[in-house]
Amino acid sequence: MISGIKMVIFAIKKNLSILLGGFKKIFRIYTTIYNNIFIV
């Protein structure tokens, strides 16, 4: 029972880190586009 809960928590943490990584990539792309528009 406890090991199952630990596995669920581990899976959630892993997915959160993946989501945060994707969000950072998208944010970086948006900032570069934003900067390019305002530089030109």
C-alpha positions, 0 to 999 in steps of 0.5 A: 500500500505504502509502496503504491503511494510512493510510486504514484508520487514519483510518477506525478513528480516525473510528469511535473518535471516534464511539463515544466521542461516543456513550459520552459521551452515554449516560454523561451520560444515566445520570448525570442519571437517577442524580442524579434518583433520589437527589435525590428 
